[in-house]
């Protein structure tokens, strides 16, 4: 099973997105053999978490089993969240867009929910530096936490792996335009392949590029299977269709 941990639908003001539709995403997923994708709607990451979440659930309902929903939580709006609705994979946090540090108390309702969390991570950001993921993991070790982009910038990848080494609830999610197959192999050595999760950031980035990095990374087939879906399936447990 191939599971894409990090996907989106919808428009974004700063980037050209040629096809932002669910149907277009499904077509690409079928061509590549991606079984399911966890997504948040970019409208939800941006101005309206509630409306974006509604659209994400709508897309998941139209394509049963193909999309899991990362519900966006805006800490300034106290976005309502659900834990048992069909298609829920967990919660999406974007501390940089919302300008609220990941370790801010305003996220406490998210941690209390206990769902898996995918959060944007960005080395040297005041809002989402990987050190804050280690802080949250120490406070809430029961919450599976995906460190989005492994910190985003290559000079911080190894540091991100080191910071969360003692926090097994944190997985390194691999999407981003700066990630490479060689870095995936190095992270597998540093953190262990069982701590890595494939993501593409599609439709924000091209699904085919993110997929190719993992497919062609110089790692063993066993490790590739863990990265491509085995690790995320373990985190999601009964949430997969």
Residue pairs with C-beta under 8 A, 6 or more apart in sequence:
1 35
1 36
1 228
1 229
1 230
1 233
1 240
2 32
2 33
2 34
2 35
2 198
2 228
2 229
3 34
3 35
3 36
3 37
3 38
3 198
3 228
3 229
3 232
3 233
3 236
3 240
4 29
4 34
4 36
4 37
4 38
4 198
4 199
4 200
4 202
4 207
4 210
4 211
5 38
5 118
5 146
5 173
5 175
5 197
5 198
5 199
5 232
6 38
6 118
6 146
6 148
6 173
6 175
6 199
6 200
6 201
7 25
7 37
7 38
7 39
7 40
7 67
7 199
7 200
7 201
7 202
7 203
7 207
8 39
8 40
8 41
8 42
8 45
8 201
8 202
8 203
8 204
9 20
9 21
9 22
9 25
9 39
9 41
9 42
9 55
9 56
9 59
9 203
10 20
10 41
10 42
10 43
10 52
10 55
10 203
11 17
11 20
11 42
11 43
12 42
12 46
12 204
13 46
15 204
17 203
17 204
19 25
19 203
20 42
20 203
22 59
22 62
22 63
22 67
24 203
25 37
25 39
25 202
25 203
25 207
26 63
26 66
28 34
28 202
28 207
28 208
29 35
29 37
29 66
29 207
32 207
32 208
32 211
34 207
34 211
35 66
35 229
36 65
36 66
36 67
36 68
36 240
36 241
37 66
37 67
37 68
37 200
37 202
38 67
38 68
38 69
38 70
38 89
38 90
38 118
38 232
39 56
39 59
39 60
39 67
39 68
39 69
39 70
40 52
40 53
40 56
40 69
40 70
40 71
40 72
40 92
40 118
41 52
41 53
41 55
41 56
41 59
41 72
42 52
42 204
43 51
43 52
43 55
44 50
44 51
44 52
44 53
44 55
44 56
44 71
44 72
44 92
45 52
45 72
45 92
45 94
45 97
46 52
46 97
49 71
49 72
49 73
49 74
49 77
49 79
50 77
50 79
50 80
52 72
53 69
53 71
53 72
53 79
56 67
56 69
56 70
56 71
57 69
57 85
57 87
59 67
60 66
60 67
60 68
60 69
60 86
60 87
61 86
61 87
64 241
65 241
67 87
68 87
68 88
68 89
68 236
68 239
68 240
69 85
69 87
69 88
69 89
70 89
70 90
70 91
70 92
70 118
71 79
71 81
71 82
71 88
71 90
71 91
71 92
72 79
72 91
72 92
72 93
72 94
73 79
73 81
73 91
73 92
73 93
73 107
73 109
73 110
74 98
75 98
75 100
75 104
75 106
75 107
76 98
76 100
76 106
78 109
81 91
81 109
81 110
81 113
81 115
82 88
83 113
83 114
83 115
88 115
88 239
89 115
89 116
89 236
89 239
90 115
90 116
90 117
90 118
90 144
90 236
90 239
91 110
91 113
91 115
91 116
91 117
91 118
92 117
92 118
92 119
93 102
93 107
93 110
93 117
93 118
93 119
93 120
94 119
94 120
95 101
95 102
95 104
95 119
95 120
95 125
95 127
95 128
95 132
96 120
96 122
96 125
96 127
96 128
97 120
98 127
99 127
100 106
100 107
100 127
101 126
101 127
101 128
101 132
102 119
102 127
102 128
102 132
102 133
102 135
102 136
103 132
103 135
103 136
103 139
110 117
111 117
111 136
111 139
111 140
111 143
114 142
114 143
115 143
116 143
116 144
116 145
116 146
116 235
116 236
117 143
117 144
117 145
117 146
118 146
118 148
118 173
119 128
119 133
119 145
119 146
119 147
119 148
120 128
120 148
120 149
121 128
121 129
121 130
121 133
121 147
121 148
121 149
121 150
121 151
121 152
121 160
121 173
122 128
122 129
122 149
122 151
122 152
122 153
123 129
123 130
123 151
123 152
123 153
123 155
123 156
123 159
123 160
124 153
124 156
129 151
130 147
130 151
130 156
130 159
130 160
130 163
130 164
131 163
133 145
133 147
133 160
133 163
133 164
133 167
133 170
134 163
134 164
134 166
134 167
134 170
136 143
136 145
137 143
137 145
137 164
137 167
137 169
137 170
138 167
140 169
141 167
141 169
142 169
143 169
144 169
144 171
144 235
145 169
145 170
145 171
146 170
146 171
146 172
146 173
146 197
146 199
146 235
147 160
147 164
147 170
147 171
147 172
147 173
148 173
148 175
148 199
149 173
149 174
149 175
149 176
149 179
149 201
150 156
150 157
150 160
150 161
150 172
150 173
150 174
150 176
150 179
150 187
151 157
151 159
151 160
152 176
152 178
153 178
154 178
154 179
154 183
157 183
157 186
157 187
158 186
158 187
158 190
160 172
161 172
161 187
161 190
161 191
161 195
162 190
164 170
164 172
164 191
164 195
165 191
168 195
170 195
171 195
171 196
171 197
171 231
171 232
171 235
172 187
172 191
172 195
172 196
172 197
173 197
173 199
174 184
174 187
174 196
174 197
174 198
174 199
174 210
174 213
174 214
174 227
175 198
175 199
175 200
175 201
175 205
175 210
176 201
176 205
177 205
177 209
179 210
179 213
180 213
181 213
181 214
181 216
181 217
181 218
182 217
182 218
184 196
184 213
184 214
184 217
184 219
184 227
185 217
185 218
185 219
187 196
188 196
188 219
188 223
188 227
193 219
193 220
193 222
193 223
193 226
193 227
193 231
194 226
194 231
195 231
196 226
196 227
196 231
197 227
197 231
197 232
197 235
198 210
198 211
198 214
198 227
198 228
198 229
198 232
199 210
200 206
200 207
200 209
200 210
200 211
201 210
202 210
214 224
214 227
214 228
215 224
217 224
217 227
219 227
233 240
